[in-house]
């Protein structure tokens, strides 16, 4: 497949992914912006509210939108393959139904707003599969078999609650009860609250932003977590939504080369040999100080915030 054909497929896939992302807010939230998921229910119709723990929220959000992803793939002529193991990249592989050489990687990334304008997440490893692109360690297919690597970003706000508000609660909803149902007063030692309908249960998150982005276009030049080899994203929400990352004006080749060499390439700085962990240093190391002006400076010096 030649380069122009690859670009045609990439452009078409990104266009459809953008349309899909724009529709998801209406699918997961009420007219008021609250998450439509209120909790989980047991066989006696007790509804247990969800903890605000980010890992729990992320997993339930993924489950919530999976049916839409399946439908989306079918509509645009792809089949999808989920990661076979928990720590494998990517979350979802899109494979063209007529040509299995055409593959796209999609990770679902969720995070909450901080101070209204800041959010961030990790964008996958810059370790083994990123460096050895013809190998399949911890990745569904070798990295170089994918025509493009994308993120479906989900940004939300946590619902403000008082300090004495319990992290989880138990409810029974009158509209779900049959005439013969006996109302529960307690589950173990915990009180059960009866409400008229589901709208009386506070959603744990609200005010969603969904966006689709090519991974390299929203990357920063900093790691996204302490001791693991993860690429960090930029953190300004508008920049995330418009794919205005640190490398966005430099190009994907500079993103690849920088992160392949991150922390392993060294240079002399102030008379000392140091590992290269900043994009300006890397460009200097490559003799390309002329490209400094192409580093997107709005987010370059901002502290990376990820979960």
HELIX and SHEET records of a PDB file:
HELIX    1   1 UNK A    3  UNK A   28  1                                  26    
HELIX    2   2 UNK A   54  UNK A   75  1                                  22    
HELIX    3   3 UNK A  128  UNK A  131  1                                   4    
HELIX    4   4 UNK A  143  UNK A  145  5                                   3    
HELIX    5   5 UNK A  174  UNK A  176  5                                   3    
HELIX    6   6 UNK A  198  UNK A  200  5                                   3    
HELIX    7   7 UNK A  215  UNK A  218  5                                   4    
HELIX    8   8 UNK A  237  UNK A  241  1                                   5    
HELIX    9   9 UNK A  252  UNK A  261  1                                  10    
HELIX   10  10 UNK A  279  UNK A  285  1                                   7    
HELIX   11  11 UNK A  289  UNK A  294  5                                   6    
HELIX   12  12 UNK A  297  UNK A  300  1                                   4    
SHEET    1   A 4 UNK A  40  UNK A  41  0                                        
SHEET    2   A 4 UNK A  47  UNK A  48 -1                                        
SHEET    3   A 4 UNK A 170  UNK A 173 -1                                        
SHEET    4   A 4 UNK A 193  UNK A 195  1                                        
SHEET    1   B 5 UNK A  78  UNK A  82  0                                        
SHEET    2   B 5 UNK A  92  UNK A  96 -1                                        
SHEET    3   B 5 UNK A 103  UNK A 112 -1                                        
SHEET    4   B 5 UNK A 148  UNK A 158  1                                        
SHEET    5   B 5 UNK A 205  UNK A 214 -1                                        
SHEET    1   C 3 UNK A 122  UNK A 125  0                                        
SHEET    2   C 3 UNK A 230  UNK A 233 -1                                        
SHEET    3   C 3 UNK A 219  UNK A 223 -1                                        
SHEET    1   D 2 UNK A 186  UNK A 187  0                                        
SHEET    2   D 2 UNK A 190  UNK A 191 -1                                        
SHEET    1   E 2 UNK A 266  UNK A 269  0                                        
SHEET    2   E 2 UNK A 272  UNK A 275 -1                                        
END                                                                             
